[in-house]
């Protein structure tokens, strides 16, 4: 995945990715130049995992859509994402439905 140039969308809904998987995917996102949509809904990702993903988004220039709905993300994780979006100009669709955000 890290250097894959053909895959455009990756749907990993309900796969128990958790923070460990989010960390792996963050490493992939920093270098991947083809993925435009990533579906991570219902994967038990917490603020820890989403903060690592957010840091990767600062460097990613191709991802346009990210679905993080139905995870365990609170205000802390949402804030990390908001900070990352200041540096990311390509992500234009982000779903955080049904998380722990106030």
VMD Tcl script that draws the C-alpha trace (Angstrom):
set ca {
  {0.00 0.00 0.00}
  {2.77 2.41 0.82}
  {3.95 2.68 -2.77}
  {0.86 1.35 -4.57}
  {-0.15 3.61 -7.44}
  {-3.35 1.92 -8.61}
  {-5.61 1.70 -5.57}
  {-7.98 4.68 -5.34}
  {-10.39 3.63 -2.55}
  {-9.89 1.42 0.48}
  {-12.92 0.29 2.49}
  {-12.00 -1.23 5.87}
  {-15.31 -0.79 7.69}
  {-15.84 -3.03 10.75}
  {-12.39 -4.65 10.78}
  {-11.27 -3.86 14.34}
  {-8.42 -1.77 12.97}
  {-7.98 0.02 16.33}
  {-5.11 2.41 17.08}
  {-2.46 -0.10 15.99}
  {-3.98 -0.36 12.52}
  {-4.49 3.39 12.36}
  {-0.78 3.84 13.07}
  {0.10 1.48 10.23}
  {-2.28 3.26 7.85}
  {-0.88 6.64 8.86}
  {2.56 5.48 7.77}
  {1.06 4.40 4.45}
  {-0.78 7.70 3.95}
  {2.38 9.75 4.33}
  {3.82 8.23 1.14}
  {0.87 6.97 -0.89}
  {0.13 9.05 -3.98}
  {-2.98 7.35 -5.34}
  {-5.48 6.68 -2.55}
  {-8.33 9.20 -2.66}
  {-10.84 7.63 -0.24}
  {-10.33 5.75 3.03}
  {-13.23 4.19 4.95}
  {-12.36 3.44 8.58}
  {-15.82 3.52 10.13}
  {-16.59 1.25 13.10}
  {-13.00 0.29 13.89}
  {-12.55 1.25 17.57}
  {-10.07 4.00 16.71}
  {-9.49 6.36 19.66}
  {-7.95 9.81 20.01}
  {-4.51 8.22 19.98}
  {-5.00 6.60 16.60}
  {-6.76 9.56 15.03}
  {-4.03 11.94 16.19}
  {-1.44 9.78 14.42}
  {-3.66 9.72 11.31}
  {-4.05 13.50 11.54}
  {-0.28 13.97 11.54}
  {-0.06 11.85 8.39}
  {-2.73 13.97 6.73}
  {-0.43 16.97 7.03}
  {1.84 15.29 4.46}
  {-0.70 13.52 2.27}
  {-1.63 15.26 -0.98}
  {-4.11 12.84 -2.57}
  {-6.72 11.74 -0.01}
  {-10.02 13.52 -0.67}
  {-12.38 11.58 1.58}
  {-12.01 10.02 5.03}
  {-14.78 8.25 6.94}
  {-14.08 7.90 10.67}
  {-17.70 7.52 11.79}
  {-18.68 5.23 14.66}
  {-15.28 5.14 16.33}
  {-14.16 6.29 19.79}
  {-12.98 9.78 18.87}
  {-13.57 12.61 21.36}
  {-12.99 16.36 21.22}
  {-9.24 15.76 21.56}
  {-9.09 13.70 18.37}
  {-11.38 16.11 16.53}
  {-9.06 18.97 17.48}
  {-6.06 17.03 16.13}
  {-7.88 16.58 12.84}
  {-8.81 20.25 12.70}
  {-5.17 21.26 13.18}
  {-4.08 18.87 10.44}
  {-6.60 20.27 8.00}
  {-4.83 23.63 8.19}
  {-1.92 22.00 6.33}
  {-3.91 19.61 4.14}
  {-5.49 21.20 1.08}
  {-6.82 18.07 -0.65}
  {-9.15 16.46 1.91}
  {-12.62 17.82 1.18}
  {-14.85 15.20 2.80}
  {-14.54 14.04 6.42}
  {-17.19 12.07 8.32}
  {-17.05 11.93 12.12}
  {-20.66 10.84 12.70}
  {-21.41 8.86 15.89}
  {-18.22 9.50 17.81}
  {-17.74 10.96 21.30}
  {-17.41 14.56 20.11}
  {-19.32 17.19 22.07}
}
mol new
graphics top color blue
foreach p $ca { graphics top sphere $p radius 0.5 }
foreach p [lrange $ca 0 end-1] q [lrange $ca 1 end] { graphics top cylinder $p $q radius 0.2 }
display resetview
